[in-house]
């Protein structure tokens, strides 16, 4: 059995273009709402994840991130140039949240559901939280539900960008499930 040859250059670019066209024909990926994300490294990774999954809109809430920070740009690999990044304070977002039909929080709460037992096909917005404090209660209160990732080790959480990647890949998988 052969695994084939690693794709590079024009072959890789061509494959990615075909995948992007396929994404364009599918349901629009959820907006990503970042509640107080503080580190350029995390935000750069979030932008890469957003691009990989076809998300177009990123909202920063109460963030003082320098969007031109060298580490952010390096990690994002120029994705920030192709995404719609907006910044709001919490109160502004709370006044506009009705634009989302099915807003979820990626957070461990007393009522959160295991990602792999959840139907998130209709998700049009996902809120991720501050690296240490998580998603604020005011945002949890406007969500359709809270989703957590099952953890099998001794840690109770994982890096916000990694958790987002798992969530969005599960969302994408559910889009193509029969």
C-alpha positions in Angstrom: 0.0 0.0 0.0 1.3 3.4 -0.9 0.6 6.8 0.8 1.5 8.7 -2.4 3.8 11.6 -2.6 3.7 14.8 -0.6 2.1 17.6 -2.5 4.0 20.9 -2.9 4.0 24.0 -5.0 1.5 24.2 -7.9 0.1 20.7 -7.2 -0.7 21.7 -3.6 -2.1 25.1 -4.7 -4.4 23.4 -7.3 -5.7 21.0 -4.7 -6.4 23.8 -2.2 -8.2 25.8 -4.9 -10.5 22.8 -5.7 -11.2 22.4 -1.9 -12.0 26.1 -1.6 -14.5 25.9 -4.5 -16.2 22.9 -2.8 -16.4 25.0 0.5 -18.0 27.8 -1.5 -20.8 25.6 -2.5 -21.5 24.4 1.0 -23.1 26.2 4.0 -21.3 29.3 5.2 -19.0 28.5 8.0 -19.8 30.0 11.5 -18.5 33.4 12.5 -15.9 33.2 15.3 -16.5 35.5 18.2 -13.4 35.9 20.4 -14.2 37.1 23.9 -11.2 38.9 25.3 -8.5 36.9 23.5 -5.2 38.5 24.6 -2.2 36.8 23.1 -1.1 37.4 19.5 0.1 33.8 19.2 -3.4 32.5 20.0 -5.1 34.9 17.7 -2.7 34.1 14.9 -3.5 30.4 15.3 -7.3 31.2 15.4 -6.9 33.0 12.1 -5.2 30.0 10.5 -7.9 27.7 11.8 -10.6 30.1 10.5 -9.0 30.2 7.1 -8.6 26.4 7.0 -12.3 25.8 7.8 -13.7 28.5 5.5 -14.8 31.0 8.2 -14.8 34.5 6.9 -15.8 36.7 9.9 -13.9 37.1 13.1 -15.2 39.3 15.9 -12.9 40.5 18.7 -14.7 41.5 21.9 -12.9 43.8 24.4 -9.5 43.0 23.0 -6.5 45.1 22.9 -4.6 43.0 20.5 -2.3 44.7 18.1 -3.4 43.3 14.8 -0.1 44.2 13.2 2.0 42.4 15.9 4.9 40.5 14.3 4.1 37.2 16.1 0.4 37.4 15.1 1.3 38.0 11.5 3.9 35.2 11.4 1.5 32.6 12.9 -1.4 33.7 10.8 0.6 33.4 7.6 -1.2 36.3 6.0 -4.7 34.9 6.7 -5.6 38.2 8.4 -5.5 39.8 5.0 -8.3 37.6 3.7 -10.7 37.6 6.7 -13.2 40.1 7.9 -11.9 41.1 11.4 -14.2 43.4 13.5 -13.7 44.8 17.0 -16.5 45.5 19.4 -17.0 46.0 23.1 -19.3 43.5 24.9 -22.2 45.9 25.1 -22.1 46.6 21.3 -22.2 42.9 20.5 -25.0 42.2 23.0 -27.1 44.7 21.1 -26.4 42.9 17.8 -26.5 39.3 18.8 -29.9 38.7 17.3 -28.3 38.5 13.9 -27.3 34.9 14.9 -30.0 32.2 14.7 -27.8 29.6 16.4 -25.0 31.0 18.5 -22.9 28.6 20.6 -20.2 29.0 23.2 -17.2 26.7 23.3 -17.0 26.5 27.1 -17.2 24.0 29.9 -20.3 24.9 32.0 -22.7 23.1 34.4 -25.0 22.6 31.4 -22.6 22.2 28.5 -22.9 19.3 26.0 -20.2 17.0 24.8 -19.2 18.1 21.3 -19.5 14.6 19.9 -23.0 14.2 21.2 -24.2 17.6 19.9 -25.9 18.5 16.7 -24.2 21.7 15.7 -25.1 21.7 12.0 -27.1 24.9 12.3 -24.3 26.8 14.2 -23.8 30.2 12.6 -21.6 31.7 15.3 -19.2 30.2 17.9 -17.9 32.2 20.9 -14.5 31.3 22.3 -13.2 32.8 25.5 -10.3 34.5 27.1 -7.3 32.3 27.6 -7.6 32.2 31.5 -11.2 33.4 32.2 -13.2 31.7 29.4 -16.5 33.1 28.0 -18.2 35.7 30.1 -21.6 34.9 31.6 -23.3 37.7 29.7 -22.3 35.9 26.5 -23.2 32.5 27.8 -26.7 33.9 28.5 -27.4 34.7 24.9 -26.2 31.4 23.4 -28.3 28.5 22.2 -26.0 26.2 24.1 -22.5 25.6 25.5 -20.4 22.9 24.0 -17.3 21.3 25.6 -14.7 19.0 24.3 -14.4 15.7 26.1 -11.0 15.5 27.9 -9.4 12.1 28.6 -6.2 13.2 30.3 -5.5 15.0 33.5 -6.0 18.5 32.1 -9.5 20.0 32.1 -9.1 22.2 29.1 -7.0 22.8 26.0 -5.6 25.8 24.1 -8.4 27.9 22.7 -7.2 27.8 19.1 -6.9 24.0 19.3 -10.3 23.6 20.8 -11.7 25.9 18.1 -10.1 23.7 15.4 -11.7 20.5 16.9 -15.1 22.2 17.1 -15.0 23.6 13.5 -13.8 20.3 12.0 -16.7 18.5 13.8 -19.1 21.2 12.5 -17.7 20.6 9.0 -18.0 16.8 9.4 -21.6 17.2 10.4 -22.3 19.3 7.3 -21.4 16.3 5.1 -23.0 13.6 7.2 -26.0 11.9 5.7 
